[in-house]
Amino acid sequence: MIEKQTFIEAIESMRIQYEKDKLHSESIGKIFSTEDCNLYDNENLYKKIIELLRIWFPVDEDGFCEIEHFCWFLEFGKVENISVEEFYERLTTKN
């Protein structure tokens, strides 16, 4: 099993990078008066980190990935007001 702290650091690193990329894109968009300005594409890094985390928390029988859902649909837990620590606990008690 992946250690809790390592899992938290991986998810938090993605969140921090995502927030930085979003801020930079918004800033560049303001400079060039456009809303469609994506300066960075870290999708391959995000996919690889999630792929590695799936070693311990694989997708379910329907292909649903709780980690992707937590990161992208729940905005790293903001939508449900859940911390990465709580998310880890939920995943580990489930398996």
MOPE-V615361 format. One record per residue. N is the residue number from 1. RES is the residue in three letters. PHI is phi in degrees with one decimal (none if undefined). NEAR is the number of other C-alpha atoms within 10 Angstrom. D_LAST is the distance of its C-alpha to the last C-alpha in Angstrom with 2 decimals. Layout:
N|RES|PHI|NEAR|D_LAST, N|RES|PHI|NEAR|D_LAST
This chain:
1|MET|none|8|10.35, 2|ILE|-68.6|11|12.50, 3|GLU|-67.3|8|14.37, 4|LYS|-54.9|13|14.19, 5|GLN|-63.3|11|17.87, 6|THR|-65.7|10|17.75, 7|PHE|-61.0|16|15.17, 8|ILE|-59.7|16|17.41, 9|GLU|-62.3|12|20.50, 10|ALA|-64.7|16|19.47, 11|ILE|-66.0|20|18.80, 12|GLU|-64.3|15|21.87, 13|SER|-62.8|14|23.98, 14|MET|-64.9|18|23.36, 15|ARG|-61.6|17|24.20, 16|ILE|-62.1|11|27.32, 17|GLN|-65.1|13|28.49, 18|TYR|-60.4|19|28.02, 19|GLU|-63.9|12|30.06, 20|LYS|-63.4|13|32.71, 21|ASP|-61.4|17|33.02, 22|LYS|-62.8|16|33.35, 23|LEU|-62.7|12|35.99, 24|HIS|-63.6|16|37.92, 25|SER|-63.0|19|37.93, 26|GLU|-64.1|19|39.21, 27|SER|-64.3|16|41.86, 28|ILE|-64.6|17|43.07, 29|GLY|-60.6|16|43.07, 30|LYS|-66.4|12|45.36, 31|ILE|-61.9|9|47.67, 32|PHE|-98.6|11|48.03, 33|SER|52.1|11|47.90, 34|THR|-141.3|12|45.03, 35|GLU|-95.6|12|41.62, 36|ASP|-106.2|11|40.35, 37|CYS|-133.3|16|40.21, 38|ASN|-112.0|13|37.17, 39|LEU|-73.4|14|38.30, 40|TYR|-118.2|12|35.05, 41|ASP|-128.9|10|32.58, 42|ASN|-103.0|12|29.46, 43|GLU|-56.7|10|27.37, 44|ASN|-63.8|9|27.03, 45|LEU|-67.0|11|25.71, 46|TYR|-59.8|20|23.13, 47|LYS|-60.7|12|22.02, 48|LYS|-68.8|11|21.81, 49|ILE|-62.2|15|19.81, 50|ILE|-64.3|20|17.24, 51|GLU|-59.5|17|17.39, 52|LEU|-65.7|13|16.74, 53|LEU|-67.0|16|13.73, 54|ARG|-68.2|15|12.34, 55|ILE|-57.5|11|12.39, 56|TRP|-94.9|13|9.17, 57|PHE|-131.1|20|7.98, 58|PRO|-69.0|17|9.91, 59|VAL|-65.3|15|11.69, 60|ASP|-81.0|9|10.99, 61|GLU|-64.0|7|13.58, 62|ASP|-94.0|6|16.08, 63|GLY|87.6|8|15.99, 64|PHE|-78.2|11|14.72, 65|CYS|-112.0|16|13.57, 66|GLU|-64.0|16|12.23, 67|ILE|-67.9|22|13.76, 68|GLU|-60.4|18|17.06, 69|HIS|-60.8|13|17.10, 70|PHE|-61.3|19|16.69, 71|CYS|-71.6|20|19.38, 72|TRP|-94.9|11|21.88, 73|PHE|-92.0|13|21.74, 74|LEU|-97.5|15|20.81, 75|GLU|51.4|14|23.02, 76|PHE|57.6|23|20.66, 77|GLY|94.8|17|19.84, 78|LYS|-59.5|12|23.53, 79|VAL|-61.5|10|23.49, 80|GLU|-101.4|10|21.09, 81|ASN|53.6|11|22.21, 82|ILE|-121.2|13|18.81, 83|SER|-81.8|13|18.80, 84|VAL|-62.7|21|16.77, 85|GLU|-60.9|14|15.78, 86|GLU|-65.8|13|14.58, 87|PHE|-62.8|16|12.71, 88|TYR|-59.0|18|10.93, 89|GLU|-60.3|12|10.17, 90|ARG|-62.3|11|8.92, 91|LEU|-65.9|14|6.52, 92|THR|-76.4|14|5.40, 93|THR|-80.4|7|5.61, 94|LYS|-76.5|8|3.82, 95|ASN|-87.1|8|0.00
